[in-house]
Amino acid sequence: MSLEEKSINRANYLLEDIFKSGLYPKMKRSKNKLDQLKESIKAHFINGERRRYELTGGLVAKFVQQPIYETDELGLKEFLYDYGVLHKVVTLKFSPSAAEKDDIREIIKELEPFQLPCEYTAQIYIRSLGKSMIDKTQYRFDNLELCHLSRKYKLEKSFEVRAETLYKKKVEEIRNLLLENRNFTIESDFASCKIRKKCINYNTKELLQNMGPKYLFEYGEISLKKLEPFIWSGYFSISDLQQFRKKVDMKLKFIIMDVESERRQAEFYHSKLIDISQKLRISTEEKQQLPKA
């Protein structure tokens, strides 16, 4: 048996094993239980006056407000372009389905010199036999006391994390085996696995330098994650950006997390606020020391 055949056989084995070992059913069962446990815990607090509640086992339940915005995308992009950071906070990408459209295909051809190397992902398509393993049980958690719900949630969450980690590891190994052998599809009774191209991405800095901001203005997507460092550093303020955003709604999200994660999150944001405050103070002092006209 050739090395290629061994690799493909290994990939086929891994795909089957995800289901035959019980990994996929366990992962889906944990997800189903967690969703129902979360709703049962939420029911204990839905009419409460507080937004944060500590639970048994080092967990915390919180109602978090999430504003929904309408954004003047073009106005914000022009603002970021004027500041010289547009290429650092915007991504330009086209999905494989969008790339099939005639107008987009022409743009992709024109921007080919700035295209980044393609990346590939393994996509699992569950078949009927695999879907039959998905847990749809309605568990009876409503009558449990809050302390028991909390313990069950924490235990089930640990099961889900372990199962998801192992699942992703197996899928990643399948991906690597298939790419090594230029074999882009395998099938089993439970599912098929296909290697798919990820979105076509571009070097936005080189594109901007050579083509101007036109395509970034029209097709670029602003990444709030990439924008955050400029806000934290005081490069520009949140109020500078708010002129391009209008709050149109407010959603209330219920989350459960462990206290330690909440503490680390709070410390991170606190350190960022201190950093911003210090930068603003230094900036103010420097302006005051400038000679008067």
The 8 nearest C-alpha neighbors of each residue, nearest first, counted from 0:
[[1, 4, 5, 2, 3, 6, 8, 7],
 [2, 0, 4, 3, 5, 6, 7, 8],
 [1, 3, 5, 4, 6, 0, 7, 180],
 [2, 4, 6, 1, 5, 180, 7, 0],
 [5, 3, 7, 1, 6, 2, 8, 0],
 [4, 6, 2, 8, 3, 7, 9, 1],
 [5, 7, 9, 3, 4, 8, 176, 2],
 [6, 8, 10, 4, 9, 5, 11, 3],
 [9, 7, 11, 5, 10, 6, 4, 12],
 [8, 10, 12, 6, 7, 11, 5, 13],
 [9, 11, 173, 7, 13, 12, 8, 6],
 [12, 10, 8, 14, 9, 13, 7, 15],
 [11, 13, 9, 15, 10, 14, 16, 8],
 [14, 12, 16, 10, 15, 11, 9, 17],
 [13, 15, 11, 17, 16, 12, 10, 187],
 [16, 14, 12, 13, 17, 18, 19, 11],
 [15, 17, 19, 13, 18, 20, 14, 12],
 [18, 16, 22, 14, 15, 23, 20, 19],
 [17, 19, 16, 21, 23, 20, 15, 22],
 [20, 18, 16, 21, 17, 15, 22, 23],
 [21, 19, 16, 22, 18, 17, 23, 15],
 [20, 22, 18, 19, 24, 23, 25, 17],
 [21, 23, 25, 17, 20, 24, 18, 26],
 [22, 24, 26, 18, 25, 21, 17, 27],
 [23, 25, 27, 21, 26, 132, 22, 133],
 [26, 24, 28, 22, 23, 27, 21, 29],
 [25, 27, 23, 29, 24, 162, 28, 159],
 [26, 28, 30, 24, 29, 25, 133, 134],
 [29, 27, 25, 134, 31, 30, 26, 24],
 [28, 30, 32, 26, 27, 31, 159, 155],
 [31, 29, 27, 33, 28, 32, 34, 26],
 [32, 30, 28, 34, 29, 33, 27, 35],
 [33, 31, 29, 35, 34, 30, 36, 28],
 [32, 34, 36, 30, 35, 31, 37, 29],
 [35, 33, 37, 31, 32, 36, 30, 38],
 [34, 36, 38, 32, 37, 33, 39, 31],
 [37, 35, 33, 39, 38, 34, 32, 40],
 [36, 38, 40, 34, 35, 39, 33, 41],
 [37, 39, 41, 35, 36, 40, 42, 34],
 [38, 40, 36, 42, 41, 37, 141, 35],
 [41, 39, 37, 42, 38, 43, 36, 145],
 [40, 42, 38, 43, 39, 44, 45, 37],
 [41, 43, 39, 45, 40, 44, 38, 46],
 [44, 42, 41, 40, 45, 39, 145, 46],
 [45, 43, 47, 41, 42, 46, 40, 52],
 [44, 46, 42, 47, 41, 43, 48, 62],
 [47, 45, 44, 48, 43, 42, 49, 41],
 [48, 46, 44, 45, 49, 50, 43, 42],
 [47, 49, 46, 50, 44, 45, 51, 52],
 [50, 48, 47, 51, 52, 44, 62, 61],
 [49, 51, 62, 61, 48, 52, 63, 47],
 [50, 52, 61, 49, 60, 62, 53, 59],
 [53, 51, 60, 59, 61, 54, 50, 49],
 [54, 52, 59, 58, 60, 51, 55, 57],
 [55, 53, 58, 59, 149, 57, 56, 52],
 [54, 56, 146, 149, 57, 58, 150, 53],
 [57, 55, 58, 150, 54, 149, 153, 257],
 [56, 58, 258, 257, 55, 54, 59, 53],
 [59, 57, 257, 54, 258, 256, 56, 53],
 [58, 60, 53, 54, 256, 52, 255, 257],
 [61, 59, 255, 52, 254, 51, 53, 256],
 [62, 60, 51, 254, 50, 253, 63, 52],
 [61, 63, 253, 50, 252, 251, 254, 51],
 [64, 62, 252, 251, 61, 253, 65, 50],
 [63, 65, 251, 250, 252, 66, 249, 62],
 [66, 64, 250, 249, 251, 63, 67, 252],
 [65, 67, 249, 248, 250, 68, 64, 246],
 [68, 66, 248, 249, 246, 247, 65, 69],
 [69, 67, 246, 245, 247, 244, 70, 66],
 [68, 70, 245, 244, 246, 247, 71, 67],
 [71, 69, 244, 72, 243, 68, 245, 75],
 [70, 72, 243, 74, 73, 75, 244, 69],
 [73, 71, 75, 70, 74, 76, 243, 221],
 [72, 74, 76, 75, 71, 77, 216, 217],
 [73, 75, 77, 71, 76, 72, 78, 243],
 [76, 74, 78, 72, 77, 73, 243, 71],
 [77, 75, 73, 79, 78, 74, 80, 72],
 [76, 78, 80, 74, 75, 79, 73, 81],
 [79, 77, 75, 81, 76, 80, 74, 82],
 [80, 78, 85, 82, 76, 81, 77, 84],
 [79, 81, 85, 77, 83, 82, 78, 84],
 [80, 82, 78, 83, 79, 77, 84, 85],
 [81, 83, 79, 80, 84, 78, 85, 77],
 [84, 82, 80, 81, 85, 79, 86, 87],
 [83, 85, 87, 79, 86, 82, 80, 88],
 [86, 84, 80, 79, 87, 88, 89, 83],
 [87, 85, 203, 204, 89, 84, 88, 207],
 [88, 86, 84, 85, 89, 225, 204, 203],
 [87, 89, 225, 85, 222, 226, 86, 221],
 [90, 88, 221, 220, 86, 222, 219, 85],
 [91, 89, 220, 219, 92, 221, 203, 88],
 [90, 92, 219, 201, 200, 220, 218, 215],
 [93, 91, 200, 199, 198, 90, 201, 94],
 [92, 94, 199, 198, 97, 98, 95, 200],
 [93, 95, 198, 97, 96, 98, 199, 92],
 [96, 94, 98, 97, 198, 93, 99, 196],
 [95, 97, 98, 94, 99, 100, 93, 198],
 [98, 96, 94, 99, 95, 100, 93, 103],
 [97, 99, 95, 96, 104, 100, 103, 94],
 [100, 98, 97, 96, 104, 101, 95, 103],
 [101, 99, 103, 98, 97, 102, 104, 96],
 [100, 102, 104, 103, 99, 105, 98, 106],
 [103, 101, 105, 104, 100, 106, 98, 99],
 [104, 102, 106, 105, 100, 101, 98, 107],
 [103, 105, 101, 107, 98, 102, 106, 100],
 [104, 106, 108, 103, 102, 107, 109, 101],
 [105, 107, 103, 109, 108, 104, 110, 102],
 [108, 106, 104, 110, 105, 109, 111, 103],
 [107, 109, 105, 111, 106, 110, 104, 103],
 [108, 110, 106, 107, 111, 105, 112, 104],
 [111, 109, 107, 108, 112, 113, 106, 114],
 [110, 112, 114, 108, 113, 109, 107, 106],
 [113, 111, 110, 114, 109, 206, 108, 115],
 [114, 112, 111, 202, 201, 110, 206, 115],
 [115, 113, 201, 111, 112, 200, 202, 116],
 [114, 116, 201, 200, 202, 117, 113, 199],
 [117, 115, 118, 114, 200, 199, 201, 113],
 [118, 116, 115, 199, 119, 196, 197, 200],
 [117, 119, 197, 196, 116, 120, 198, 199],
 [120, 118, 196, 197, 195, 194, 117, 121],
 [119, 121, 195, 194, 122, 196, 197, 174],
 [120, 122, 194, 174, 193, 195, 192, 123],
 [121, 123, 193, 192, 194, 120, 124, 195],
 [124, 122, 192, 191, 125, 121, 193, 190],
 [125, 123, 191, 190, 192, 122, 126, 193],
 [124, 126, 190, 129, 130, 123, 189, 191],
 [127, 125, 190, 129, 189, 128, 130, 124],
 [126, 128, 130, 129, 131, 125, 189, 190],
 [129, 127, 189, 131, 130, 126, 188, 132],
 [128, 130, 189, 126, 131, 127, 132, 125],
 [131, 129, 127, 132, 133, 128, 126, 125],
 [130, 132, 128, 129, 133, 127, 134, 126],
 [133, 131, 130, 129, 24, 134, 128, 23],
 [134, 132, 130, 131, 24, 27, 135, 28],
 [133, 135, 28, 136, 27, 132, 31, 24],
 [136, 134, 133, 137, 31, 28, 27, 132],
 [135, 137, 134, 138, 31, 28, 32, 133],
 [136, 138, 135, 139, 35, 32, 31, 140],
 [139, 137, 136, 140, 32, 35, 141, 36],
 [138, 140, 141, 137, 142, 143, 35, 36],
 [139, 141, 143, 142, 138, 39, 36, 148],
 [142, 140, 143, 39, 139, 144, 36, 40],
 [141, 143, 140, 144, 139, 39, 145, 148],
 [144, 142, 140, 141, 147, 148, 145, 146],
 [143, 145, 147, 146, 148, 142, 141, 140],
 [144, 146, 148, 147, 149, 143, 40, 43],
 [145, 147, 149, 148, 55, 144, 150, 54],
 [148, 146, 150, 149, 145, 144, 151, 143],
 [149, 147, 145, 151, 146, 150, 152, 143],
 [148, 150, 152, 146, 147, 151, 55, 145],
 [151, 149, 147, 153, 152, 148, 154, 56],
 [150, 152, 148, 154, 149, 153, 155, 147],
 [151, 153, 149, 155, 150, 154, 156, 148],
 [154, 152, 156, 150, 151, 155, 149, 157],
 [155, 153, 151, 157, 156, 152, 150, 158],
 [154, 156, 158, 152, 157, 153, 29, 151],
 [157, 155, 159, 153, 158, 154, 152, 160],
 [156, 158, 160, 154, 155, 159, 161, 153],
 [159, 157, 155, 156, 161, 160, 162, 154],
 [158, 160, 156, 162, 157, 29, 161, 26],
 [159, 161, 157, 163, 162, 158, 164, 156],
 [162, 160, 164, 158, 159, 163, 165, 157],
 [161, 163, 159, 165, 26, 164, 160, 166],
 [164, 162, 166, 160, 165, 161, 159, 167],
 [163, 165, 161, 167, 162, 166, 160, 168],
 [164, 166, 168, 162, 163, 167, 169, 161],
 [167, 165, 163, 169, 168, 164, 162, 170],
 [168, 166, 170, 164, 169, 165, 171, 163],
 [167, 169, 165, 171, 166, 170, 164, 172],
 [168, 170, 172, 166, 171, 167, 165, 173],
 [171, 169, 173, 167, 172, 168, 174, 166],
 [170, 172, 174, 168, 173, 169, 167, 175],
 [173, 171, 169, 175, 174, 170, 176, 168],
 [174, 172, 10, 170, 176, 171, 175, 177],
 [175, 173, 171, 121, 177, 172, 176, 178],
 [174, 176, 172, 178, 173, 177, 179, 171],
 [177, 175, 173, 179, 174, 178, 6, 172],
 [176, 178, 182, 174, 180, 179, 175, 181],
 [177, 179, 181, 175, 180, 176, 174, 182],
 [180, 178, 176, 177, 181, 175, 182, 3],
 [179, 181, 182, 177, 178, 3, 176, 6],
 [182, 180, 178, 179, 177, 183, 176, 184],
 [183, 181, 177, 180, 184, 178, 179, 185],
 [182, 184, 194, 193, 177, 181, 178, 185],
 [185, 183, 193, 192, 182, 194, 186, 191],
 [186, 184, 192, 191, 11, 193, 187, 183],
 [187, 185, 191, 190, 192, 184, 188, 11],
 [186, 188, 190, 189, 191, 15, 185, 14],
 [187, 189, 190, 128, 186, 126, 129, 15],
 [190, 188, 129, 128, 187, 126, 125, 127],
 [191, 189, 125, 126, 187, 124, 188, 186],
 [190, 192, 186, 124, 185, 187, 123, 193],
 [191, 193, 123, 185, 122, 184, 124, 186],
 [194, 192, 184, 122, 183, 121, 195, 191],
 [193, 195, 121, 183, 120, 122, 119, 184],
 [196, 194, 120, 119, 193, 121, 197, 122],
 [195, 197, 119, 118, 120, 198, 194, 117],
 [196, 198, 119, 118, 195, 120, 199, 94],
 [197, 199, 94, 93, 92, 200, 95, 196],
 [198, 200, 93, 92, 94, 197, 117, 201],
 [201, 199, 92, 115, 91, 114, 198, 93],
 [200, 202, 114, 115, 113, 203, 91, 92],
 [201, 203, 113, 204, 205, 206, 115, 114],
 [202, 204, 206, 86, 205, 201, 207, 90],
 [203, 205, 207, 86, 206, 202, 208, 87],
 [206, 204, 208, 207, 203, 202, 209, 113],
 [205, 207, 203, 209, 204, 208, 210, 113],
 [206, 208, 211, 204, 210, 205, 212, 209],
 [209, 207, 205, 206, 211, 210, 204, 212],
 [208, 210, 206, 207, 211, 205, 204, 212],
 [211, 209, 207, 206, 208, 212, 213, 214],
 [210, 212, 207, 213, 208, 209, 206, 214],
 [211, 213, 215, 207, 214, 216, 210, 80],
 [214, 212, 216, 215, 211, 217, 210, 207],
 [215, 213, 217, 216, 218, 212, 219, 211],
 [214, 216, 219, 212, 218, 217, 213, 91],
 [215, 217, 213, 214, 219, 212, 218, 73],
 [216, 218, 214, 215, 219, 213, 73, 212],
 [219, 217, 215, 214, 216, 91, 220, 92],
 [218, 220, 215, 91, 90, 89, 216, 217],
 [221, 219, 90, 89, 222, 91, 218, 215],
 [220, 222, 89, 88, 223, 90, 219, 76],
 [221, 223, 225, 224, 88, 89, 226, 220],
 [222, 224, 226, 225, 227, 221, 88, 89],
 [223, 225, 222, 226, 227, 228, 88, 221],
 [226, 224, 88, 222, 223, 227, 228, 87],
 [225, 227, 223, 224, 88, 229, 228, 222],
 [226, 228, 230, 224, 229, 225, 231, 223],
 [229, 227, 231, 230, 226, 232, 225, 224],
 [228, 230, 234, 232, 227, 231, 226, 233],
 [231, 229, 227, 233, 228, 232, 235, 236],
 [232, 230, 228, 233, 229, 275, 227, 271],
 [233, 231, 229, 230, 234, 275, 228, 278],
 [232, 234, 235, 230, 231, 275, 236, 229],
 [235, 233, 229, 232, 230, 236, 231, 228],
 [234, 236, 233, 230, 239, 229, 237, 232],
 [237, 235, 239, 238, 230, 233, 234, 240],
 [236, 238, 240, 239, 241, 230, 235, 233],
 [237, 239, 241, 236, 240, 242, 235, 243],
 [240, 238, 236, 237, 241, 242, 235, 243],
 [239, 241, 237, 238, 242, 243, 236, 244],
 [240, 242, 238, 244, 243, 239, 237, 245],
 [241, 243, 240, 244, 239, 238, 245, 75],
 [242, 244, 71, 241, 70, 240, 75, 74],
 [245, 243, 70, 241, 242, 69, 68, 71],
 [246, 244, 69, 68, 247, 70, 243, 241],
 [245, 247, 68, 67, 248, 69, 66, 244],
 [246, 248, 68, 67, 245, 69, 249, 66],
 [249, 247, 67, 246, 66, 250, 68, 65],
 [248, 250, 66, 65, 67, 64, 251, 247],
 [251, 249, 65, 64, 66, 252, 248, 67],
 [250, 252, 64, 63, 65, 62, 253, 249],
 [251, 253, 63, 62, 64, 250, 254, 65],
 [254, 252, 62, 61, 63, 251, 255, 41],
 [253, 255, 61, 60, 252, 62, 256, 63],
 [256, 254, 60, 59, 61, 58, 253, 257],
 [257, 255, 59, 58, 258, 254, 60, 260],
 [256, 258, 58, 259, 260, 57, 59, 261],
 [257, 259, 261, 58, 260, 57, 59, 262],
 [258, 260, 262, 261, 257, 263, 57, 256],
 [261, 259, 263, 262, 258, 257, 264, 256],
 [260, 262, 258, 264, 259, 263, 265, 257],
 [261, 263, 259, 265, 260, 264, 258, 266],
 [264, 262, 266, 260, 265, 261, 267, 259],
 [263, 265, 261, 267, 262, 266, 260, 268],
 [264, 266, 262, 268, 267, 263, 269, 261],
 [267, 265, 269, 263, 264, 268, 270, 262],
 [266, 268, 264, 270, 265, 269, 263, 271],
 [269, 267, 271, 265, 270, 266, 272, 264],
 [268, 270, 266, 272, 271, 267, 265, 273],
 [271, 269, 273, 267, 268, 272, 266, 274],
 [270, 272, 274, 268, 269, 273, 231, 275],
 [271, 273, 275, 269, 274, 270, 276, 268],
 [274, 272, 276, 270, 271, 275, 277, 269],
 [273, 275, 271, 277, 272, 276, 270, 278],
 [276, 274, 272, 278, 277, 273, 231, 233],
 [275, 277, 273, 279, 274, 278, 272, 280],
 [276, 278, 280, 274, 279, 275, 273, 281],
 [279, 277, 275, 281, 280, 276, 282, 274],
 [278, 280, 282, 276, 277, 281, 283, 275],
 [281, 279, 277, 283, 282, 278, 276, 284],
 [282, 280, 284, 278, 283, 279, 285, 277],
 [281, 283, 279, 285, 280, 284, 278, 286],
 [284, 282, 280, 286, 281, 285, 279, 287],
 [283, 285, 287, 281, 286, 282, 280, 288],
 [286, 284, 288, 282, 287, 283, 281, 289],
 [285, 287, 283, 289, 288, 284, 282, 281],
 [288, 286, 284, 285, 289, 283, 290, 282],
 [287, 289, 285, 286, 284, 290, 291, 283],
 [288, 290, 286, 287, 291, 285, 284, 292],
 [291, 289, 288, 292, 287, 286, 285, 284],
 [290, 292, 289, 288, 287, 286, 285, 284],
 [291, 290, 289, 288, 287, 286, 285, 284]]
